Amino acid sequence: MTVSRSINLPDGFSALEAFVDRWAGNDTMERLAAREESTMSEIRMFYDTMLGYAEQAAVLINQHPLDKIPDDVALLCKLMLALCHAAVAIEVLNNPRVATAPYPTGVRVVRGLTPYG
């Protein structure tokens, strides 16, 4: 999966640009697909790098109401949401997918929470 974009991340987050195309999905299903279609090595690289920026990113994101978030900060927010998916693989499953669940999943999130559900 790749995400098409014309926006860059905010200043100070350029080291995360390499992850945007794969991980900054517009909704939960796109971010889940990024995790499920990645290797553990790819997930680990994303996870470890994002953790180094997570606190700084959270501070920046929290400076804006979600309904008025600038596009570059919104892109960073999507990476932070993807970090949650990566954390499931690293911290819980030790696998990109649930080992006992069919792939691709038959469950589809058709409407998530606004704005990046």
C-alpha atoms as one frame of an Amber mdcrd trajectory, in Angstrom:
protein
   0.000   0.000   0.000   1.209   3.496  -0.751  -0.334   6.800   0.108  -0.319
   9.505  -2.532   0.506  12.934  -1.171   1.796  16.396  -1.886   2.293  17.452
   1.758   5.500  17.172   3.762   5.810  16.641   7.486   6.344  19.631   9.807
   9.836  20.982  10.437  11.806  18.740  12.744  10.209  15.514  11.498  12.004
  15.010   8.178  13.499  11.721   9.419   9.965  10.290   9.287   9.362  11.174
   5.618  10.557   7.728   4.513   7.608   6.160   6.371   4.795   8.356   5.087
   3.976   6.508   1.869   3.483   3.184   3.634   2.208   4.167   7.075   0.235
   7.428   6.883  -3.024   5.861   5.751  -6.146   7.995   5.689  -8.162   5.609
   7.848  -7.909   2.644  10.187  -8.155   0.040   7.439  -5.286   1.574   5.453
  -3.078   1.695   8.547  -4.022  -1.887   9.465  -3.140  -2.992   5.923   0.253
  -1.278   6.261   0.967  -3.372   9.342  -0.378  -6.620   7.917   1.527  -6.213
   4.632   4.857  -5.294   6.257   7.585  -7.563   7.539   8.483  -7.510  11.217
  11.765  -5.875  10.265   9.914  -3.040   8.479   7.498  -2.670  11.377  10.367
  -2.621  13.888  12.184   0.096  11.938   9.043   2.251  11.806   8.191   1.590
  15.459  11.670   2.352  16.788  12.006   5.526  14.724   8.522   6.791  15.599
   9.062   6.210  19.311  11.961   8.637  19.157   9.619  11.350  17.860   6.360
  10.407  19.593   6.524  12.817  22.508   7.541  15.747  20.314   4.822  14.821
  17.799   2.141  14.588  20.496   3.036  18.048  21.783   2.756  19.521  18.277
  -0.484  17.705  17.434  -2.095  18.766  20.718  -1.508  22.430  19.862  -4.301
  22.230  17.273  -7.992  21.360  17.434  -8.506  18.284  15.235 -11.063  20.071
  13.058  -8.507  22.810  12.254  -5.277  20.842  12.122  -2.844  21.983   9.401
  -2.196  19.442   6.634   1.426  18.824   7.627   0.461  18.176  11.259  -2.423
  15.958  10.105   0.102  13.836   8.223   2.149  13.512  11.405  -1.020  12.594
  13.306  -1.665   9.749  10.873   1.845   8.438  11.504   1.165   8.539  15.230
  -2.020   6.523  14.694  -0.003   4.048  12.628   2.427   3.764  15.534  -0.444
   2.229  17.497  -0.840  -0.441  14.825   2.905  -1.096  14.803   2.864  -1.368
  18.593   0.315  -4.184  18.378   2.669  -6.127  16.104   5.755  -5.449  18.232
   4.374  -5.480  21.765   1.504  -7.977  21.528   1.526 -10.247  18.490   5.214
 -10.536  17.588   3.790 -10.839  14.102   2.302  -8.428  11.530  -1.028 -10.299
  11.697  -3.036 -12.262  14.192  -1.674 -15.759  13.602  -5.031 -17.515  14.065
  -7.141 -15.065  12.054  -7.854 -15.315   8.333  -6.010 -12.894   6.101  -7.148
 -10.595   4.760  -9.600  -9.987   7.527 -13.295 -10.230   6.766 -13.990  -7.368
   9.176 -14.031  -3.923   7.615 -14.196  -0.664   9.511 -16.452   1.386   7.262
 -16.745   4.445   9.448 -14.315   5.383  12.156 -13.915   8.300  14.471 -13.471
  11.696  12.890 -11.194  12.833  11.378  -8.879   9.876  10.675 -11.069   6.888
  11.566
